[in-house]
Amino acid sequence: MKTRIKELRARQNLTQADLASMVEVRRETILFLEKGKYNPSLKLAHKVAVALGSTIDEVFIFEEEDLH
Amino acid sequence: MGMKQKYKVQIAAGISFLLAGIALAFLEVWPEEHLTPFCYLAPVGLALIIIPLVRHWRYGDEPQKDERTSNILTRGFVYSWHLTVGIMVALFVMDDAGVMTMTVQNTLALIILVATFSALIFQGYLSRKEASL
């Protein structure tokens, strides 16, 4: 899974800690999300997307191999 | 950075436990063994003081846990449970076959150690690796 969290976060001048605080998770969780190493729940994905002023499908990009 | 109210309460409780242990030791409530109340209450008190201090230093204002860390904790316990059951089965088979015989106390001690430390090890490993579910 790829994400655009880093790019969208940079656009809004948010640090990982800022975003973590906005979506009420630990900073390491944002780090793992940005690296695509954690599949968030739908609820967290929604919170992240809203915090970044975007939508889930714009923030989280699933590729064919992620679905198997 | 202010300390969370929860941590302050835990530290206050820890200090109370510690002082109660010291007071009961001096009051000689257990005349035959003065240190008995201290031995029981002091470790609890110290744990209640040290754990919130470490958490405050490590996490600060951040949430102590979130969905990723909760998943890691759960998965760690699940793996640990499977390992512990596996070891219990192995001990049973070895005892039944007469290969190795252990006392009940030793077996229980082994199970407690395996269950506790394997959960910590699995959780530590998962938190470093990743937590995709």
N, CA and C atoms of all chains as a GROMACS GRO file, in nm:
protein
  603
    1MET      N    1   0.084  -0.119   0.000
    1MET     CA    2   0.000   0.000   0.000
    1MET      C    3   0.088   0.125   0.000
    2LYS      N    4   0.054   0.218  -0.085
    2LYS     CA    5   0.125   0.346  -0.086
    2LYS      C    6   0.034   0.453  -0.028
    3THR      N    7   0.096   0.553   0.029
    3THR     CA    8   0.013   0.663   0.080
    3THR      C    9   0.072   0.797   0.034
    4ARG      N   10  -0.014   0.898   0.035
    4ARG     CA   11   0.031   1.033   0.000
    4ARG      C   12   0.033   1.121   0.125
    5ILE      N   13   0.038   1.055   0.241
    5ILE     CA   14   0.030   1.131   0.367
    5ILE      C   15   0.144   1.232   0.377
    6LYS      N   16   0.265   1.189   0.346
    6LYS     CA   17   0.382   1.277   0.360
    6LYS      C   18   0.367   1.401   0.272
    7GLU      N   19   0.326   1.376   0.148
    7GLU     CA   20   0.311   1.486   0.052
    7GLU      C   21   0.200   1.583   0.096
    8LEU      N   22   0.087   1.528   0.133
    8LEU     CA   23  -0.026   1.614   0.174
    8LEU      C   24   0.004   1.686   0.306
    9ARG      N   25   0.078   1.617   0.393
    9ARG     CA   26   0.116   1.677   0.521
    9ARG      C   27   0.210   1.795   0.497
   10ALA      N   28   0.304   1.776   0.405
   10ALA     CA   29   0.400   1.883   0.374
   10ALA      C   30   0.329   2.005   0.316
   11ARG      N   31   0.227   1.979   0.234
   11ARG     CA   32   0.152   2.090   0.174
   11ARG      C   33   0.087   2.178   0.280
   12GLN      N   34   0.046   2.114   0.388
   12GLN     CA   35  -0.022   2.188   0.495
   12GLN      C   36   0.072   2.229   0.608
   13ASN      N   37   0.202   2.209   0.585
   13ASN     CA   38   0.304   2.242   0.686
   13ASN      C   39   0.276   2.175   0.821
   14LEU      N   40   0.238   2.050   0.813
   14LEU     CA   41   0.212   1.976   0.938
   14LEU      C   42   0.328   1.882   0.965
   15THR      N   43   0.367   1.872   1.089
   15THR     CA   44   0.467   1.772   1.126
   15THR      C   45   0.395   1.641   1.154
   16GLN      N   46   0.473   1.534   1.166
   16GLN     CA   47   0.412   1.404   1.202
   16GLN      C   48   0.342   1.415   1.337
   17ALA      N   49   0.405   1.488   1.428
   17ALA     CA   50   0.347   1.504   1.562
   17ALA      C   51   0.215   1.581   1.556
   18ASP      N   52   0.210   1.683   1.469
   18ASP     CA   53   0.086   1.761   1.454
   18ASP      C   54  -0.028   1.670   1.404
   19LEU      N   55   0.004   1.593   1.300
   19LEU     CA   56  -0.099   1.506   1.242
   19LEU      C   57  -0.141   1.399   1.344
   20ALA      N   58  -0.041   1.345   1.415
   20ALA     CA   59  -0.072   1.243   1.516
   20ALA      C   60  -0.166   1.299   1.622
   21SER      N   61  -0.140   1.422   1.661
   21SER     CA   62  -0.224   1.487   1.761
   21SER      C   63  -0.366   1.508   1.707
   22MET      N   64  -0.374   1.546   1.579
   22MET     CA   65  -0.506   1.572   1.518
   22MET      C   66  -0.592   1.445   1.509
   23VAL      N   67  -0.526   1.333   1.483
   23VAL     CA   68  -0.605   1.209   1.467
   23VAL      C   69  -0.596   1.119   1.590
   24GLU      N   70  -0.533   1.171   1.695
   24GLU     CA   71  -0.525   1.103   1.826
   24GLU      C   72  -0.458   0.966   1.819
   25VAL      N   73  -0.340   0.965   1.756
   25VAL     CA   74  -0.259   0.842   1.757
   25VAL      C   75  -0.116   0.881   1.795
   26ARG      N   76  -0.032   0.779   1.814
   26ARG     CA   77   0.108   0.804   1.844
   26ARG      C   78   0.180   0.844   1.716
   27ARG      N   79   0.290   0.921   1.732
   27ARG     CA   80   0.364   0.969   1.616
   27ARG      C   81   0.419   0.853   1.533
   28GLU      N   82   0.460   0.745   1.602
   28GLU     CA   83   0.515   0.630   1.528
   28GLU      C   84   0.410   0.570   1.434
   29THR      N   85   0.283   0.580   1.473
   29THR     CA   86   0.177   0.526   1.388
   29THR      C   87   0.172   0.604   1.256
   30ILE      N   88   0.189   0.735   1.264
   30ILE     CA   89   0.193   0.817   1.141
   30ILE      C   90   0.314   0.776   1.056
   31LEU      N   91   0.426   0.753   1.125
   31LEU     CA   92   0.548   0.710   1.055
   31LEU      C   93   0.523   0.579   0.980
   32PHE      N   94   0.462   0.481   1.047
   32PHE     CA   95   0.434   0.353   0.983
   32PHE      C   96   0.333   0.369   0.869
   33LEU      N   97   0.236   0.458   0.889
   33LEU     CA   98   0.137   0.483   0.782
   33LEU      C   99   0.206   0.541   0.659
   34GLU      N  100   0.294   0.638   0.683
   34GLU     CA  101   0.364   0.702   0.570
   34GLU      C  102   0.450   0.603   0.493
   35LYS      N  103   0.508   0.508   0.567
   35LYS     CA  104   0.592   0.407   0.501
   35LYS      C  105   0.509   0.299   0.434
   36GLY      N  106   0.378   0.302   0.458
   36GLY     CA  107   0.290   0.200   0.401
   36GLY      C  108   0.303   0.068   0.473
   37LYS      N  109   0.351   0.072   0.599
   37LYS     CA  110   0.373  -0.052   0.673
   37LYS      C  111   0.261  -0.082   0.771
   38TYR      N  112   0.160  -0.002   0.770
   38TYR     CA  113   0.047  -0.029   0.859
   38TYR      C  114  -0.083  -0.004   0.785
   39ASN      N  115  -0.170  -0.105   0.785
   39ASN     CA  116  -0.303  -0.088   0.725
   39ASN      C  117  -0.398  -0.036   0.832
   40PRO      N  118  -0.438   0.088   0.824
   40PRO     CA  119  -0.522   0.144   0.930
   40PRO      C  120  -0.666   0.094   0.918
   41SER      N  121  -0.739   0.110   1.028
   41SER     CA  122  -0.883   0.080   1.023
   41SER      C  123  -0.949   0.187   0.935
   42LEU      N  124  -1.070   0.158   0.894
   42LEU     CA  125  -1.143   0.253   0.810
   42LEU      C  126  -1.161   0.386   0.886
   43LYS      N  127  -1.184   0.374   1.017
   43LYS     CA  128  -1.205   0.492   1.100
   43LYS      C  129  -1.080   0.581   1.102
   44LEU      N  130  -0.963   0.518   1.121
   44LEU     CA  131  -0.839   0.597   1.124
   44LEU      C  132  -0.808   0.655   0.986
   45ALA      N  133  -0.831   0.574   0.883
   45ALA     CA  134  -0.807   0.622   0.747
   45ALA      C  135  -0.893   0.745   0.718
   46HIS      N  136  -1.017   0.739   0.764
   46HIS     CA  137  -1.109   0.852   0.744
   46HIS      C  138  -1.059   0.976   0.820
   47LYS      N  139  -1.015   0.954   0.945
   47LYS     CA  140  -0.966   1.066   1.026
   47LYS      C  141  -0.844   1.131   0.962
   48VAL      N  142  -0.754   1.048   0.910
   48VAL     CA  143  -0.632   1.100   0.847
   48VAL      C  144  -0.668   1.180   0.722
   49ALA      N  145  -0.758   1.122   0.643
   49ALA     CA  146  -0.798   1.189   0.519
   49ALA      C  147  -0.864   1.324   0.549
   50VAL      N  148  -0.951   1.326   0.647
   50VAL     CA  149  -1.018   1.452   0.684
   50VAL      C  150  -0.915   1.554   0.736
   51ALA      N  151  -0.823   1.507   0.818
   51ALA     CA  152  -0.720   1.598   0.874
   51ALA      C  153  -0.635   1.658   0.763
   52LEU      N  154  -0.616   1.582   0.655
   52LEU     CA  155  -0.534   1.631   0.544
   52LEU      C  156  -0.620   1.700   0.436
   53GLY      N  157  -0.745   1.718   0.465
   53GLY     CA  158  -0.835   1.785   0.371
   53GLY      C  159  -0.852   1.708   0.242
   54SER      N  160  -0.858   1.578   0.254
   54SER     CA  161  -0.865   1.496   0.134
   54SER      C  162  -0.965   1.382   0.155
   55THR      N  163  -0.958   1.284   0.066
   55THR     CA  164  -1.047   1.168   0.080
   55THR      C  165  -0.961   1.042   0.094
   56ILE      N  166  -1.023   0.936   0.143
   56ILE     CA  167  -0.947   0.813   0.169
   56ILE      C  168  -0.878   0.763   0.043
   57ASP      N  169  -0.951   0.759  -0.068
   57ASP     CA  170  -0.890   0.702  -0.190
   57ASP      C  171  -0.781   0.792  -0.248
   58GLU      N  172  -0.779   0.918  -0.210
   58GLU     CA  173  -0.669   1.005  -0.255
   58GLU      C  174  -0.546   0.990  -0.165
   59VAL      N  175  -0.569   0.954  -0.041
   59VAL     CA  176  -0.457   0.942   0.054
   59VAL      C  177  -0.395   0.803   0.050
   60PHE      N  178  -0.479   0.700   0.047
   60PHE     CA  179  -0.429   0.562   0.050
   60PHE      C  180  -0.447   0.499  -0.087
   61ILE      N  181  -0.336   0.455  -0.143
   61ILE     CA  182  -0.341   0.400  -0.279
   61ILE      C  183  -0.312   0.249  -0.274
   62PHE      N  184  -0.415   0.173  -0.302
   62PHE     CA  185  -0.398   0.028  -0.304
   62PHE      C  186  -0.360  -0.018  -0.444
   63GLU      N  187  -0.260  -0.106  -0.448
   63GLU     CA  188  -0.222  -0.162  -0.577
   63GLU      C  189  -0.272  -0.306  -0.583
   64GLU      N  190  -0.268  -0.363  -0.701
   64GLU     CA  191  -0.325  -0.496  -0.723
   64GLU      C  192  -0.268  -0.599  -0.624
   65GLU      N  193  -0.136  -0.595  -0.603
   65GLU     CA  194  -0.074  -0.698  -0.515
   65GLU      C  195  -0.115  -0.681  -0.368
   66ASP      N  196  -0.159  -0.559  -0.330
   66ASP     CA  197  -0.202  -0.538  -0.191
   66ASP      C  198  -0.333  -0.609  -0.162
   67LEU      N  199  -0.408  -0.639  -0.268
   67LEU     CA  200  -0.539  -0.697  -0.249
   67LEU      C  201  -0.536  -0.849  -0.240
   68HIS      N  202  -0.418  -0.910  -0.256
   68HIS     CA  203  -0.407  -1.057  -0.249
   68HIS      C  204  -0.336  -1.101  -0.122
   69MET      N  205   0.589   2.092   2.983
   69MET     CA  206   0.492   1.988   2.952
   69MET      C  207   0.435   1.933   3.083
   70GLY      N  208   0.307   1.957   3.103
   70GLY     CA  209   0.244   1.912   3.227
   70GLY      C  210   0.222   1.761   3.229
   71MET      N  211   0.218   1.711   3.349
   71MET     CA  212   0.198   1.566   3.362
   71MET      C  213   0.048   1.536   3.362
   72LYS      N  214   0.010   1.425   3.297
   72LYS     CA  215  -0.131   1.386   3.292
   72LYS      C  216  -0.183   1.357   3.433
   73GLN      N  217  -0.310   1.390   3.453
   73GLN     CA  218  -0.373   1.370   3.585
   73GLN      C  219  -0.363   1.224   3.630
   74LYS      N  220  -0.380   1.133   3.534
   74LYS     CA  221  -0.376   0.989   3.564
   74LYS      C  222  -0.241   0.950   3.626
   75TYR      N  223  -0.132   1.006   3.569
   75TYR     CA  224   0.002   0.975   3.621
   75TYR      C  225   0.020   1.031   3.761
   76LYS      N  226  -0.033   1.152   3.783
   76LYS     CA  227  -0.020   1.214   3.916
   76LYS      C  228  -0.089   1.129   4.022
   77VAL      N  229  -0.208   1.078   3.986
   77VAL     CA  230  -0.283   0.994   4.081
   77VAL      C  231  -0.205   0.866   4.110
   78GLN      N  232  -0.147   0.807   4.006
   78GLN     CA  233  -0.071   0.682   4.024
   78GLN      C  234   0.050   0.706   4.114
   79ILE      N  235   0.118   0.819   4.093
   79ILE     CA  236   0.236   0.849   4.175
   79ILE      C  237   0.194   0.873   4.320
   80ALA      N  238   0.085   0.944   4.340
   80ALA     CA  239   0.036   0.969   4.476
   80ALA      C  240   0.002   0.836   4.544
   81ALA      N  241  -0.062   0.745   4.469
   81ALA     CA  242  -0.095   0.614   4.525
   81ALA      C  243   0.033   0.537   4.559
   82GLY      N  244   0.133   0.547   4.472
   82GLY     CA  245   0.261   0.480   4.495
   82GLY      C  246   0.329   0.530   4.621
   83ILE      N  247   0.329   0.662   4.639
   83ILE     CA  248   0.390   0.719   4.759
   83ILE      C  249   0.314   0.671   4.884
   84SER      N  250   0.182   0.664   4.873
   84SER     CA  251   0.101   0.617   4.987
   84SER      C  252   0.136   0.472   5.023
   85PHE      N  253   0.148   0.388   4.921
   85PHE     CA  254   0.184   0.247   4.945
   85PHE      C  255   0.320   0.238   5.012
   86LEU      N  256   0.415   0.316   4.960
   86LEU     CA  257   0.552   0.312   5.013
   86LEU      C  258   0.553   0.358   5.159
   87LEU      N  259   0.486   0.468   5.187
   87LEU     CA  260   0.483   0.521   5.324
   87LEU      C  261   0.409   0.425   5.417
   88ALA      N  262   0.302   0.363   5.366
   88ALA     CA  263   0.229   0.266   5.448
   88ALA      C  264   0.319   0.147   5.484
   89GLY      N  265   0.398   0.104   5.386
   89GLY     CA  266   0.491  -0.006   5.410
   89GLY      C  267   0.593   0.028   5.517
   90ILE      N  268   0.648   0.149   5.506
   90ILE     CA  269   0.748   0.195   5.604
   90ILE      C  270   0.683   0.208   5.743
   91ALA      N  271   0.566   0.270   5.745
   91ALA     CA  272   0.497   0.293   5.874
   91ALA      C  273   0.463   0.160   5.942
   92LEU      N  274   0.408   0.066   5.863
   92LEU     CA  275   0.370  -0.063   5.922
   92LEU      C  276   0.493  -0.140   5.973
   93ALA      N  277   0.605  -0.123   5.903
   93ALA     CA  278   0.727  -0.188   5.949
   93ALA      C  279   0.771  -0.133   6.084
   94PHE      N  280   0.761   0.001   6.098
   94PHE     CA  281   0.802   0.064   6.225
   94PHE      C  282   0.700   0.041   6.335
   95LEU      N  283   0.573   0.031   6.298
   95LEU     CA  284   0.468   0.010   6.399
   95LEU      C  285   0.468  -0.134   6.452
   96GLU      N  286   0.544  -0.218   6.387
   96GLU     CA  287   0.558  -0.358   6.428
   96GLU      C  288   0.422  -0.428   6.438
   97VAL      N  289   0.341  -0.407   6.333
   97VAL     CA  290   0.210  -0.473   6.328
   97VAL      C  291   0.229  -0.624   6.317
   98TRP      N  292   0.335  -0.663   6.245
   98TRP     CA  293   0.372  -0.804   6.238
   98TRP      C  294   0.497  -0.822   6.325
   99PRO      N  295   0.479  -0.844   6.455
   99PRO     CA  296   0.593  -0.841   6.547
   99PRO      C  297   0.700  -0.946   6.516
  100GLU      N  298   0.658  -1.058   6.455
  100GLU     CA  299   0.757  -1.163   6.432
  100GLU      C  300   0.848  -1.131   6.315
  101GLU      N  301   0.796  -1.057   6.222
  101GLU     CA  302   0.878  -1.022   6.104
  101GLU      C  303   0.846  -0.879   6.065
  102HIS      N  304   0.928  -0.786   6.112
  102HIS     CA  305   0.900  -0.644   6.095
  102HIS      C  306   0.898  -0.600   5.948
  103LEU      N  307   0.975  -0.667   5.867
  103LEU     CA  308   0.988  -0.620   5.728
  103LEU      C  309   0.878  -0.674   5.636
  104THR      N  310   0.792  -0.763   5.688
  104THR     CA  311   0.690  -0.824   5.601
  104THR      C  312   0.602  -0.721   5.528
  105PRO      N  313   0.538  -0.627   5.600
  105PRO     CA  314   0.453  -0.532   5.525
  105PRO      C  315   0.533  -0.447   5.428
  106PHE      N  316   0.656  -0.414   5.467
  106PHE     CA  317   0.740  -0.333   5.378
  106PHE      C  318   0.772  -0.411   5.250
  107CYS      N  319   0.802  -0.540   5.267
  107CYS     CA  320   0.838  -0.623   5.151
  107CYS      C  321   0.724  -0.636   5.051
  108TYR      N  322   0.601  -0.635   5.101
  108TYR     CA  323   0.488  -0.646   5.010
  108TYR      C  324   0.447  -0.511   4.950
  109LEU      N  325   0.449  -0.408   5.033
  109LEU     CA  326   0.396  -0.279   4.988
  109LEU      C  327   0.499  -0.195   4.910
  110ALA      N  328   0.627  -0.206   4.947
  110ALA     CA  329   0.728  -0.123   4.881
  110ALA      C  330   0.739  -0.149   4.730
  111PRO      N  331   0.744  -0.276   4.687
  111PRO     CA  332   0.753  -0.298   4.541
  111PRO      C  333   0.632  -0.242   4.465
  112VAL      N  334   0.514  -0.258   4.525
  112VAL     CA  335   0.394  -0.205   4.460
  112VAL      C  336   0.404  -0.053   4.452
  113GLY      N  337   0.444   0.009   4.563
  113GLY     CA  338   0.459   0.155   4.567
  113GLY      C  339   0.561   0.205   4.466
  114LEU      N  340   0.676   0.136   4.462
  114LEU     CA  341   0.782   0.178   4.368
  114LEU      C  342   0.735   0.164   4.224
  115ALA      N  343   0.664   0.053   4.195
  115ALA     CA  344   0.612   0.033   4.058
  115ALA      C  345   0.515   0.144   4.022
  116LEU      N  346   0.429   0.179   4.117
  116LEU     CA  347   0.330   0.285   4.090
  116LEU      C  348   0.395   0.422   4.073
  117ILE      N  349   0.514   0.440   4.126
  117ILE     CA  350   0.586   0.568   4.109
  117ILE      C  351   0.666   0.567   3.978
  118ILE      N  352   0.738   0.455   3.956
  118ILE     CA  353   0.831   0.451   3.842
  118ILE      C  354   0.758   0.443   3.708
  119ILE      N  355   0.655   0.358   3.699
  119ILE     CA  356   0.588   0.336   3.570
  119ILE      C  357   0.529   0.466   3.512
  120PRO      N  358   0.452   0.546   3.591
  120PRO     CA  359   0.401   0.671   3.531
  120PRO      C  360   0.511   0.771   3.497
  121LEU      N  361   0.620   0.770   3.577
  121LEU     CA  362   0.731   0.861   3.545
  121LEU      C  363   0.794   0.825   3.410
  122VAL      N  364   0.815   0.695   3.391
  122VAL     CA  365   0.874   0.649   3.264
  122VAL      C  366   0.780   0.680   3.147
  123ARG      N  367   0.650   0.655   3.168
  123ARG     CA  368   0.552   0.680   3.061
  123ARG      C  369   0.545   0.829   3.028
  124HIS      N  370   0.552   0.912   3.132
  124HIS     CA  371   0.549   1.057   3.109
  124HIS      C  372   0.673   1.101   3.029
  125TRP      N  373   0.788   1.046   3.069
  125TRP     CA  374   0.913   1.081   3.001
  125TRP      C  375   0.912   1.030   2.857
  126ARG      N  376   0.854   0.911   2.836
  126ARG     CA  377   0.858   0.850   2.704
  126ARG      C  378   0.751   0.905   2.610
  127TYR      N  379   0.630   0.921   2.660
  127TYR     CA  380   0.519   0.957   2.571
  127TYR      C  381   0.475   1.102   2.583
  128GLY      N  382   0.502   1.165   2.697
  128GLY     CA  383   0.460   1.304   2.715
  128GLY      C  384   0.310   1.320   2.698
  129ASP      N  385   0.270   1.410   2.608
  129ASP     CA  386   0.128   1.435   2.585
  129ASP      C  387   0.065   1.338   2.485
  130GLU      N  388   0.150   1.259   2.420
  130GLU     CA  389   0.097   1.165   2.319
  130GLU      C  390   0.008   1.060   2.385
  131PRO      N  391  -0.087   1.004   2.309
  131PRO     CA  392  -0.166   0.896   2.368
  131PRO      C  393  -0.077   0.777   2.400
  132GLN      N  394  -0.108   0.712   2.511
  132GLN     CA  395  -0.026   0.599   2.553
  132GLN      C  396  -0.039   0.483   2.455
  133LYS      N  397  -0.161   0.468   2.400
  133LYS     CA  398  -0.180   0.363   2.300
  133LYS      C  399  -0.282   0.409   2.196
  134ASP      N  400  -0.272   0.347   2.080
  134ASP     CA  401  -0.370   0.375   1.975
  134ASP      C  402  -0.405   0.242   1.909
  135GLU      N  403  -0.474   0.246   1.794
  135GLU     CA  404  -0.519   0.119   1.738
  135GLU      C  405  -0.402   0.029   1.695
  136ARG      N  406  -0.290   0.091   1.647
  136ARG     CA  407  -0.176   0.010   1.606
  136ARG      C  408  -0.113  -0.060   1.726
  137THR      N  409  -0.089   0.015   1.834
  137THR     CA  410  -0.025  -0.046   1.952
  137THR      C  411  -0.119  -0.147   2.018
  138SER      N  412  -0.250  -0.121   2.013
  138SER     CA  413  -0.344  -0.218   2.069
  138SER      C  414  -0.340  -0.348   1.989
  139ASN      N  415  -0.331  -0.335   1.855
  139ASN     CA  416  -0.319  -0.455   1.771
  139ASN      C  417  -0.192  -0.532   1.805
  140ILE      N  418  -0.083  -0.458   1.826
  140ILE     CA  419   0.044  -0.524   1.857
  140ILE      C  420   0.034  -0.597   1.991
  141LEU      N  421  -0.026  -0.533   2.090
  141LEU     CA  422  -0.042  -0.596   2.221
  141LEU      C  423  -0.125  -0.724   2.208
  142THR      N  424  -0.235  -0.715   2.133
  142THR     CA  425  -0.323  -0.831   2.117
  142THR      C  426  -0.251  -0.945   2.045
  143ARG      N  427  -0.184  -0.911   1.937
  143ARG     CA  428  -0.114  -1.016   1.861
  143ARG      C  429  -0.004  -1.079   1.944
  144GLY      N  430   0.066  -0.997   2.023
  144GLY     CA  431   0.170  -1.049   2.112
  144GLY      C  432   0.114  -1.150   2.210
  145PHE      N  433  -0.002  -1.118   2.268
  145PHE     CA  434  -0.066  -1.210   2.363
  145PHE      C  435  -0.111  -1.338   2.293
  146VAL      N  436  -0.163  -1.324   2.171
  146VAL     CA  437  -0.210  -1.443   2.098
  146VAL      C  438  -0.093  -1.537   2.068
  147TYR      N  439   0.017  -1.483   2.015
  147TYR     CA  440   0.135  -1.566   1.985
  147TYR      C  441   0.188  -1.630   2.113
  148SER      N  442   0.193  -1.551   2.220
  148SER     CA  443   0.243  -1.601   2.348
  148SER      C  444   0.156  -1.715   2.399
  149TRP      N  445   0.024  -1.700   2.385
  149TRP     CA  446  -0.068  -1.804   2.430
  149TRP      C  447  -0.042  -1.934   2.354
  150HIS      N  448  -0.024  -1.924   2.223
  150HIS     CA  449   0.003  -2.045   2.143
  150HIS      C  450   0.134  -2.110   2.186
  151LEU      N  451   0.237  -2.030   2.204
  151LEU     CA  452   0.367  -2.084   2.246
  151LEU      C  453   0.356  -2.152   2.382
  152THR      N  454   0.285  -2.087   2.474
  152THR     CA  455   0.271  -2.142   2.609
  152THR      C  456   0.196  -2.275   2.606
  153VAL      N  457   0.089  -2.280   2.528
  153VAL     CA  458   0.014  -2.407   2.517
  153VAL      C  459   0.104  -2.515   2.456
  154GLY      N  460   0.182  -2.478   2.356
  154GLY     CA  461   0.275  -2.572   2.293
  154GLY      C  462   0.373  -2.629   2.394
  155ILE      N  463   0.426  -2.541   2.477
  155ILE     CA  464   0.523  -2.585   2.579
  155ILE      C  465   0.454  -2.673   2.684
  156MET      N  466   0.331  -2.637   2.720
  156MET     CA  467   0.256  -2.720   2.817
  156MET      C  468   0.232  -2.860   2.760
  157VAL      N  469   0.197  -2.866   2.633
  157VAL     CA  470   0.174  -2.997   2.570
  157VAL      C  471   0.305  -3.077   2.568
  158ALA      N  472   0.416  -3.009   2.533
  158ALA     CA  473   0.546  -3.076   2.529
  158ALA      C  474   0.584  -3.129   2.668
  159LEU      N  475   0.560  -3.049   2.771
  159LEU     CA  476   0.590  -3.092   2.909
  159LEU      C  477   0.505  -3.213   2.947
  160PHE      N  478   0.377  -3.208   2.907
  160PHE     CA  479   0.287  -3.319   2.938
  160PHE      C  480   0.336  -3.447   2.871
  161VAL      N  481   0.372  -3.437   2.744
  161VAL     CA  482   0.416  -3.556   2.668
  161VAL      C  483   0.546  -3.610   2.728
  162MET      N  484   0.639  -3.519   2.762
  162MET     CA  485   0.766  -3.564   2.819
  162MET      C  486   0.744  -3.630   2.956
  163ASP      N  487   0.654  -3.574   3.033
  163ASP     CA  488   0.624  -3.632   3.164
  163ASP      C  489   0.558  -3.768   3.147
  164ASP      N  490   0.465  -3.777   3.052
  164ASP     CA  491   0.393  -3.901   3.028
  164ASP      C  492   0.487  -4.011   2.978
  165ALA      N  493   0.586  -3.969   2.898
  165ALA     CA  494   0.681  -4.066   2.843
  165ALA      C  495   0.792  -4.097   2.942
  166GLY      N  496   0.795  -4.028   3.052
  166GLY     CA  497   0.898  -4.050   3.153
  166GLY      C  498   1.032  -3.990   3.117
  167VAL      N  499   1.034  -3.902   3.016
  167VAL     CA  500   1.161  -3.838   2.974
  167VAL      C  501   1.206  -3.735   3.076
  168MET      N  502   1.113  -3.657   3.124
  168MET     CA  503   1.146  -3.553   3.219
  168MET      C  504   1.030  -3.533   3.315
  169THR      N  505   1.058  -3.531   3.441
  169THR     CA  506   0.952  -3.511   3.539
  169THR      C  507   0.980  -3.382   3.616
  170MET      N  508   0.880  -3.299   3.623
  170MET     CA  509   0.896  -3.172   3.696
  170MET      C  510   0.795  -3.164   3.809
  171THR      N  511   0.831  -3.092   3.914
  171THR     CA  512   0.735  -3.071   4.022
  171THR      C  513   0.628  -2.972   3.974
  172VAL      N  514   0.517  -2.972   4.043
  172VAL     CA  515   0.408  -2.880   4.006
  172VAL      C  516   0.457  -2.736   4.017
  173GLN      N  517   0.531  -2.708   4.124
  173GLN     CA  518   0.579  -2.570   4.146
  173GLN      C  519   0.672  -2.526   4.032
  174ASN      N  520   0.764  -2.613   3.992
  174ASN     CA  521   0.856  -2.578   3.883
  174ASN      C  522   0.781  -2.559   3.751
  175THR      N  523   0.683  -2.645   3.728
  175THR     CA  524   0.605  -2.634   3.604
  175THR      C  525   0.530  -2.502   3.600
  176LEU      N  526   0.467  -2.470   3.712
  176LEU     CA  527   0.391  -2.343   3.716
  176LEU      C  528   0.486  -2.224   3.697
  177ALA      N  529   0.601  -2.230   3.761
  177ALA     CA  530   0.699  -2.120   3.748
  177ALA      C  531   0.742  -2.105   3.603
  178LEU      N  532   0.766  -2.219   3.536
  178LEU     CA  533   0.808  -2.216   3.396
  178LEU      C  534   0.698  -2.156   3.308
  179ILE      N  535   0.574  -2.198   3.332
  179ILE     CA  536   0.462  -2.147   3.252
  179ILE      C  537   0.445  -1.996   3.271
  180ILE      N  538   0.456  -1.952   3.397
  180ILE     CA  539   0.442  -1.807   3.424
  180ILE      C  540   0.552  -1.730   3.351
  181LEU      N  541   0.675  -1.781   3.358
  181LEU     CA  542   0.787  -1.712   3.292
  181LEU      C  543   0.769  -1.710   3.140
  182VAL      N  544   0.734  -1.826   3.084
  182VAL     CA  545   0.718  -1.835   2.938
  182VAL      C  546   0.605  -1.743   2.891
  183ALA      N  547   0.490  -1.750   2.961
  183ALA     CA  548   0.374  -1.668   2.920
  183ALA      C  549   0.408  -1.520   2.927
  184THR      N  550   0.473  -1.478   3.036
  184THR     CA  551   0.502  -1.336   3.055
  184THR      C  552   0.607  -1.286   2.956
  185PHE      N  553   0.722  -1.354   2.956
  185PHE     CA  554   0.832  -1.300   2.875
  185PHE      C  555   0.811  -1.318   2.726
  186SER      N  556   0.745  -1.428   2.687
  186SER     CA  557   0.722  -1.444   2.543
  186SER      C  558   0.626  -1.336   2.492
  187ALA      N  559   0.528  -1.299   2.574
  187ALA     CA  560   0.436  -1.191   2.531
  187ALA      C  561   0.515  -1.061   2.513
  188LEU      N  562   0.603  -1.031   2.606
  188LEU     CA  563   0.683  -0.908   2.596
  188LEU      C  564   0.775  -0.912   2.473
  189ILE      N  565   0.835  -1.029   2.450
  189ILE     CA  566   0.927  -1.042   2.336
  189ILE      C  567   0.851  -1.028   2.203
  190PHE      N  568   0.737  -1.098   2.192
  190PHE     CA  569   0.657  -1.087   2.069
  190PHE      C  570   0.611  -0.943   2.046
  191GLN      N  571   0.566  -0.878   2.153
  191GLN     CA  572   0.518  -0.740   2.138
  191GLN      C  573   0.633  -0.647   2.098
  192GLY      N  574   0.749  -0.667   2.157
  192GLY     CA  575   0.866  -0.585   2.121
  192GLY      C  576   0.905  -0.607   1.975
  193TYR      N  577   0.904  -0.735   1.933
  193TYR     CA  578   0.938  -0.767   1.795
  193TYR      C  579   0.838  -0.704   1.698
  194LEU      N  580   0.709  -0.720   1.727
  194LEU     CA  581   0.606  -0.666   1.637
  194LEU      C  582   0.610  -0.514   1.630
  195SER      N  583   0.640  -0.450   1.743
  195SER     CA  584   0.640  -0.303   1.740
  195SER      C  585   0.759  -0.250   1.661
  196ARG      N  586   0.867  -0.329   1.650
  196ARG     CA  587   0.980  -0.285   1.569
  196ARG      C  588   0.957  -0.318   1.422
  197LYS      N  589   0.897  -0.433   1.399
  197LYS     CA  590   0.878  -0.477   1.260
  197LYS      C  591   0.773  -0.389   1.192
  198GLU      N  592   0.652  -0.414   1.222
  198GLU     CA  593   0.541  -0.338   1.167
  198GLU      C  594   0.415  -0.398   1.225
  199ALA      N  595   0.302  -0.350   1.185
  199ALA     CA  596   0.180  -0.406   1.243
  199ALA      C  597   0.068  -0.412   1.141
  200SER      N  598   0.102  -0.448   1.019
  200SER     CA  599  -0.006  -0.453   0.920
  200SER      C  600  -0.090  -0.577   0.944
  201LEU      N  601  -0.218  -0.558   0.952
  201LEU     CA  602  -0.309  -0.671   0.978
  201LEU      C  603  -0.387  -0.706   0.852
   0.00000   0.00000   0.00000
